[in-house]
Amino acid sequence: MELIFDIFNYSLTVILIGVCGAWMFLIKSMIDSFRLTPYLDKFENTSESTPKVSIILPARNEEDFIGKCLDSLIDQDYKNYEIIVIDDSSEDSTGEIISEYSKKHSKIIPVSARPKPEGWMGKNWACMEGYRKATGELLLFTDADTNHSKNVISLAVAHLLSFNLDALSVIPKMITFDFWTKITLPMISTFLHTRFSALNVNNPAKKTGYFFGSFFILKKKTYEEVGMHEGVKQEIIEDGALGKKVKESGYKMRMVRGEHLIDAVWARNKSTLWNALKRLMIPLYLQSGKIAIGIFFAVLFLLFVPFPVFVVSALLPVEEPSAKILCITSAIASILIYIGAVIETKVGLELRFIHALFAPLGSLVVVLGFLTGLLQAKRTHSITWRGRRYSMKDHTQNSISV
């Protein structure tokens, strides 16, 4: 019995040593990402032209946010642009708000999206409906729960042209409202500094391509040549899928920091948080169930397992060396997770320090959300988003490659 106990302890210790190594890599990646990612407003402006920009703004049930977003877009210092606002079959007063704004501001072009065809995600269809009205050389896609600083379009256009880019995406400041989102988002965001970091997106030698749906601008020609939103019509994470297609097609793209210029809501309440977590896992499972399950267990050990292992090993009155080594290793792993949470909470998301202290609870929410995504991926209604329920069981997802 003692031998079995030692084998278990040493096996778990080896796994936790791997977890420690992974977190050392994650923390270094986070620091490099914050330190080396370029800013939207820090560059040498060599552009003198002001091509027309068509802002495409899809909105479904956005009565609480659409007004503030439109106010921030109307007040831009860039002159040559239009705002195409698409009411995507809203069930609240979104359509009326858009109509009132369009009567007061000539730059706003209201569009009522036709009913969503079978096989389309709602936002993807709305973006296509907006594109059909666009007359600009550049297309800027944003979300209804996003607020923009007065000079953000001028900066984005100048940045795009000065670097001769085909596409540019800006990292926003993620806004959170409720306690659960504030403790969960830091644990998710730590992974954005690795494979999907701006450093990889900006590296031509890397295949990584990604857009933040809250703000990306690209040439109309580029958008058309990669297949537009029609080419990603079934994708849950359509911005990631579109960015991936742009990069894989050989176009020049860049991701920059703009947290001080753009605010975007990540999750509005517990329900949208839960569905957002499921959205991250479902595409992986639909590509490869076995690999998705492997990724789930990797996340389980990376984010959560060190905490209960440390508590149990510290409280049990066991004197075996294997138990003491396990206790020390789990303590180191737990400390590293906390370091990552603190860095992301304070530097990346600008939340209060106390939210980082709830890292174990936030990690548990992430793990449970991912597990729910795995279990429900092939159900008739696996996900609810903006008042619509979607079944993904017959749709292969390519937004996040395994």
SVG drawing of the C-alpha trace seen along z (x, -y; Angstrom):
<svg xmlns="http://www.w3.org/2000/svg" viewBox="-39 -66 51 68">
<polyline fill="none" stroke="black" stroke-width="0.4" points="0.0,0.0 2.8,-2.4 4.5,-1.6 1.3,-2.5 1.0,-5.7 4.6,-6.7 4.0,-5.9 0.9,-8.0 2.7,-10.9 5.7,-10.8 3.6,-10.5 1.6,-13.5 4.8,-15.4 6.2,-14.8 3.0,-16.2 3.1,-19.3 6.8,-19.9 5.5,-20.1 2.8,-22.5 5.5,-24.7 7.5,-24.7 4.4,-25.6 3.6,-28.5 7.2,-29.8 6.8,-29.8 3.4,-31.5 4.6,-34.2 7.6,-35.0 5.2,-35.1 2.9,-37.5 5.7,-39.8 7.1,-39.7 3.7,-40.4 3.1,-43.4 6.6,-44.7 7.0,-44.1 3.5,-44.3 3.4,-47.6 0.8,-50.3 -1.8,-51.7 -0.7,-55.3 3.1,-54.9 4.5,-54.8 5.9,-57.0 3.0,-58.2 4.1,-58.2 0.6,-58.2 -1.0,-61.3 -4.2,-59.8 -7.6,-59.4 -9.4,-56.6 -13.1,-56.2 -13.8,-53.8 -17.0,-51.8 -17.7,-51.0 -19.7,-47.8 -21.5,-47.5 -23.9,-44.5 -26.3,-44.8 -28.8,-42.3 -30.6,-43.1 -28.1,-45.9 -30.4,-48.6 -28.2,-49.0 -25.0,-49.6 -25.7,-50.7 -26.2,-54.4 -22.8,-54.8 -21.1,-53.0 -22.7,-55.2 -21.9,-58.4 -18.2,-57.4 -18.2,-56.7 -20.1,-59.9 -17.5,-62.0 -14.5,-60.8 -11.9,-63.3 -11.5,-61.3 -13.7,-62.9 -14.1,-60.3 -16.2,-57.5 -19.7,-56.0 -21.3,-54.0 -23.4,-51.0 -25.4,-49.8 -27.2,-46.5 -30.2,-45.6 -30.0,-41.9 -33.7,-41.0 -33.5,-42.5 -36.3,-41.7 -35.8,-44.9 -35.6,-48.6 -32.2,-48.3 -33.9,-49.0 -35.7,-52.1 -32.5,-53.5 -30.6,-53.0 -33.4,-54.6 -33.4,-57.7 -29.7,-58.1 -29.8,-57.8 -32.3,-60.6 -30.0,-63.0 -26.6,-61.9 -26.1,-61.6 -23.0,-59.4 -25.2,-56.6 -26.7,-54.2 -29.3,-51.9 -29.8,-48.4 -32.4,-45.9 -30.9,-42.5 -33.0,-39.9 -33.9,-36.8 -30.8,-34.7 -30.5,-31.8 -30.0,-28.2 -26.3,-27.4 -25.3,-30.9 -24.3,-32.3 -26.3,-35.5 -23.4,-38.0 -21.7,-36.6 -24.9,-37.1 -25.4,-40.6 -21.8,-41.6 -22.5,-40.3 -25.7,-42.4 -23.6,-45.5 -20.9,-44.8 -23.4,-44.9 -24.0,-48.5 -20.4,-49.5 -18.8,-52.0 -15.4,-52.5 -12.0,-51.2 -11.4,-50.1 -13.8,-48.1 -13.8,-48.5 -15.7,-45.9 -16.6,-46.6 -19.2,-45.5 -22.1,-47.4 -20.8,-47.1 -17.5,-48.8 -16.5,-52.5 -13.9,-54.3 -11.7,-57.3 -12.1,-60.3 -9.0,-59.6 -9.0,-55.8 -10.1,-55.7 -7.5,-58.2 -4.8,-56.2 -6.0,-52.9 -6.0,-54.1 -2.6,-55.8 -1.2,-52.8 -2.5,-50.4 -1.2,-52.6 2.1,-53.5 3.0,-49.8 1.5,-48.9 -0.8,-46.4 -3.8,-44.5 -5.4,-44.1 -5.0,-45.5 -6.6,-44.4 -6.5,-46.4 -6.5,-44.8 -9.1,-46.6 -9.5,-47.1 -11.8,-44.3 -14.7,-45.6 -16.3,-43.4 -19.3,-44.0 -19.9,-41.1 -17.7,-39.4 -17.6,-36.0 -16.3,-37.6 -13.7,-39.6 -12.2,-36.5 -12.5,-34.3 -11.3,-36.5 -7.7,-36.8 -7.4,-33.0 -8.5,-32.8 -6.5,-35.9 -3.2,-34.3 -3.4,-32.0 -3.8,-34.8 -0.2,-35.7 1.1,-32.4 -0.1,-31.0 -2.6,-33.8 -0.3,-36.7 0.2,-39.7 3.9,-38.7 2.9,-35.6 0.3,-37.4 2.9,-40.0 5.5,-37.4 5.3,-36.5 7.1,-33.2 4.2,-32.1 0.9,-30.8 -1.1,-32.5 -3.8,-34.9 -6.4,-36.4 -8.8,-39.4 -10.4,-41.0 -14.0,-41.3 -14.3,-44.6 -12.0,-46.3 -10.3,-45.2 -9.8,-47.1 -8.8,-45.7 -8.8,-46.5 -12.1,-45.8 -10.2,-43.9 -8.6,-41.7 -11.9,-41.0 -13.4,-39.9 -10.5,-37.8 -10.6,-35.7 -14.3,-35.0 -15.8,-37.6 -18.0,-36.5 -19.6,-34.1 -16.4,-32.0 -16.8,-31.7 -20.6,-31.7 -20.7,-28.7 -18.0,-29.8 -18.8,-30.5 -15.6,-32.6 -15.9,-34.3 -13.3,-37.0 -10.7,-34.4 -11.6,-32.4 -11.5,-35.4 -8.1,-36.5 -6.8,-33.0 -7.9,-33.1 -6.2,-36.4 -2.9,-35.3 -3.0,-31.9 -3.8,-33.6 -0.5,-35.4 -1.8,-38.9 0.2,-41.3 -1.6,-41.8 -0.7,-43.3 -2.1,-43.3 -1.5,-46.3 -2.4,-47.4 -5.1,-49.9 -6.5,-49.4 -6.2,-53.1 -8.2,-53.9 -10.9,-51.2 -13.2,-49.6 -15.0,-46.4 -17.3,-44.3 -16.2,-40.6 -19.1,-39.2 -22.1,-41.0 -23.3,-38.6 -23.0,-35.0 -25.0,-33.6 -22.9,-35.2 -19.7,-34.3 -20.8,-30.7 -21.6,-30.6 -18.4,-32.4 -16.4,-29.7 -18.3,-27.0 -17.6,-28.9 -13.9,-28.4 -14.1,-24.7 -16.8,-23.6 -14.7,-24.5 -11.8,-22.3 -14.1,-19.4 -15.7,-19.6 -12.3,-19.4 -11.0,-16.5 -12.8,-15.1 -9.7,-13.3 -7.4,-16.3 -10.1,-18.6 -10.4,-16.2 -6.6,-16.2 -6.6,-20.0 -9.3,-20.0 -7.2,-17.9 -4.2,-20.1 -6.2,-23.2 -7.5,-21.3 -4.0,-20.7 -2.6,-24.0 -5.3,-26.2 -6.9,-24.2 -5.3,-20.9 -2.3,-22.4 -4.6,-24.2 -6.5,-21.2 -3.4,-19.0 -1.5,-21.6 -4.4,-21.9 -4.8,-18.1 -1.1,-17.4 -0.5,-20.2 -3.3,-19.1 -2.7,-15.4 -0.4,-14.2 1.8,-12.1 5.6,-11.9 6.6,-10.0 9.2,-12.0 7.0,-11.5 4.1,-13.4 6.4,-16.2 7.9,-16.6 4.3,-16.6 3.3,-19.3 6.3,-21.5 5.8,-21.1 2.0,-21.8 2.8,-24.9 5.3,-26.2 2.7,-25.5 0.0,-27.4 2.3,-30.4 3.1,-30.5 -0.6,-30.5 -1.1,-33.3 1.8,-35.3 0.3,-34.9 -3.2,-35.9 -1.8,-39.0 0.1,-40.1 -2.9,-39.7 -5.3,-41.2 -3.3,-44.4 -1.3,-44.9 -3.5,-43.4 -7.1,-44.0 -6.5,-46.8 -8.8,-45.1 -8.4,-45.2 -5.8,-43.1 -8.5,-41.3 -9.8,-39.6 -6.5,-37.9 -6.8,-36.4 -9.8,-34.4 -7.7,-32.6 -8.6,-29.1 -12.3,-29.9 -11.9,-31.6 -9.9,-28.6 -12.7,-26.3 -15.3,-28.3 -13.1,-28.0 -12.7,-24.3 -16.4,-23.7 -17.3,-25.9 -14.9,-24.0 -16.3,-20.7 -19.8,-21.8 -18.7,-22.8 -17.3,-19.3 -20.4,-17.6 -22.8,-19.7 -20.9,-20.2 -23.0,-17.9 -26.4,-18.6 -29.3,-20.1 -28.8,-23.4 -25.2,-23.6 -24.9,-27.3 -27.0,-30.4 -25.8,-33.8 -27.6,-37.1 -31.0,-35.4 -30.4,-32.7 -29.7,-29.0 -27.3,-27.2 -26.5,-23.6 -22.9,-23.1 -22.9,-19.3 -22.8,-19.3 -20.4,-22.2 -16.6,-21.8 -15.0,-24.9 -11.6,-26.3 -11.3,-29.4 -9.0,-27.8 -6.8,-25.0 -5.8,-22.1"/>
</svg>
